[in-house]
Amino acid sequence: RASLEFRHLEGKRQRDLEAELQSQRLEEEHESYELKWAGEKDAEAHKRQLDGERRASLEFRHLEGKRQRDLEAELQSQKLEEEHESYELKWAGEKDAEAHQRQLAEERRASLEFRHLEGKR
């Protein structure tokens, strides 16, 4: 009778121990899944953050590129305007020089004509 009682108690103790171990395994497995899911969630959040940073970087580079292209276009436009103005001044100077040459030639002719007429008198 004592042996049966002992085996019964020993069996119950072993079943209780096995149940406790099974409960711990399930708890650890659940905790492991919780950690896995938290890690995946963190990884997704990090990926979204990196995507946002990449988008911001691309947007900045796009805007910076546009700013530089606009600046380059403005500088090129100014250069062309200055070049055109330089040609305008050059052509105006050449016109003035030609007009002055014509005026000097006309004055020379008038002087020669005057001296010719004076010489005839």
C-alpha positions as CSV (number, residue, x, y, z in Angstrom):
1,R,0.0,0.0,0.0
2,A,2.8,2.5,0.8
3,S,4.6,1.6,-2.4
4,L,1.5,2.3,-4.4
5,E,1.0,5.6,-2.6
6,F,4.7,6.5,-3.1
7,R,4.4,5.6,-6.9
8,H,1.2,7.6,-7.1
9,L,2.8,10.6,-5.5
10,E,6.0,10.2,-7.5
11,G,4.0,9.9,-10.7
12,K,2.0,13.1,-9.7
13,R,5.3,14.9,-8.9
14,Q,6.8,13.9,-12.2
15,R,3.6,14.9,-14.1
16,D,3.5,18.2,-12.3
17,L,7.2,18.7,-13.0
18,E,6.6,17.8,-16.7
19,A,3.7,20.2,-16.8
20,E,5.8,23.0,-15.3
21,L,8.6,22.3,-17.8
22,Q,6.1,22.2,-20.7
23,S,4.6,25.5,-19.4
24,Q,8.1,27.1,-19.2
25,R,8.9,25.9,-22.7
26,L,5.7,27.3,-24.0
27,E,6.3,30.6,-22.2
28,E,9.9,30.7,-23.6
29,E,8.6,29.9,-27.1
30,H,6.0,32.7,-26.8
31,E,8.6,35.1,-25.5
32,S,10.9,34.1,-28.4
33,Y,8.0,34.8,-30.9
34,E,7.4,38.2,-29.1
35,L,11.1,39.1,-29.5
36,K,11.1,37.9,-33.1
37,W,8.0,40.0,-33.9
38,A,9.4,43.0,-32.1
39,G,12.6,42.7,-34.1
40,E,10.7,42.4,-37.4
41,K,8.6,45.5,-36.4
42,D,11.8,47.4,-35.6
43,A,13.4,46.3,-38.8
44,E,10.3,47.5,-40.8
45,A,10.4,50.8,-38.9
46,H,14.1,51.2,-39.7
47,K,13.5,50.3,-43.3
48,R,10.7,53.0,-43.5
49,Q,13.0,55.5,-41.9
50,L,15.8,54.7,-44.4
51,D,13.3,55.0,-47.3
52,G,12.2,58.4,-46.0
53,E,15.8,59.5,-45.6
54,R,16.5,58.3,-49.2
55,R,13.5,60.1,-50.5
56,A,14.5,63.3,-48.7
57,S,18.1,62.9,-50.0
58,L,16.8,62.5,-53.6
59,E,14.5,65.4,-53.3
60,F,17.4,67.6,-51.9
61,R,19.7,66.5,-54.7
62,H,17.0,67.2,-57.3
63,L,16.4,70.7,-55.9
64,E,20.1,71.3,-55.5
65,G,20.7,70.2,-59.1
66,K,17.8,72.4,-60.3
67,R,19.2,75.3,-58.4
68,Q,22.7,74.8,-59.9
69,R,21.2,74.4,-63.4
70,D,19.2,77.6,-63.0
71,L,22.3,79.4,-61.7
72,E,24.3,78.1,-64.6
73,A,21.6,79.3,-67.0
74,E,21.5,82.7,-65.4
75,L,25.3,83.0,-65.6
76,Q,25.2,81.9,-69.2
77,S,22.5,84.4,-70.0
78,Q,24.5,87.2,-68.3
79,K,27.6,86.2,-70.2
80,L,25.6,86.3,-73.5
81,E,24.2,89.7,-72.6
82,E,27.6,91.1,-71.7
83,E,29.1,89.6,-75.0
84,H,26.3,91.2,-77.0
85,E,26.8,94.5,-75.2
86,S,30.5,94.2,-76.0
87,Y,29.7,93.7,-79.7
88,E,27.3,96.6,-79.6
89,L,29.9,98.8,-78.1
90,K,32.5,97.6,-80.6
91,W,30.2,98.2,-83.6
92,A,29.2,101.6,-82.3
93,G,32.9,102.4,-81.9
94,E,33.7,101.2,-85.4
95,K,30.7,103.3,-86.7
96,D,32.0,106.4,-84.9
97,A,35.5,105.8,-86.2
98,E,34.2,105.5,-89.8
99,A,32.1,108.6,-89.4
100,H,35.1,110.4,-88.0
101,Q,37.2,109.2,-90.9
102,R,34.5,110.4,-93.4
103,Q,34.3,113.8,-91.6
104,L,38.1,114.1,-91.7
105,A,38.1,113.2,-95.4
106,E,35.3,115.7,-96.1
107,E,37.3,118.4,-94.2
108,R,40.4,117.6,-96.1
109,R,38.5,117.9,-99.4
110,A,36.9,121.1,-98.3
111,S,40.4,122.4,-97.3
112,L,41.9,121.4,-100.6
113,E,39.1,122.9,-102.6
114,F,39.4,126.1,-100.6
115,R,43.1,126.3,-101.1
116,H,42.6,125.5,-104.8
117,L,40.1,128.3,-105.2
118,E,42.4,130.6,-103.2
119,G,45.3,129.6,-105.4
120,K,43.3,130.6,-108.5
121,R,42.6,134.1,-107.3
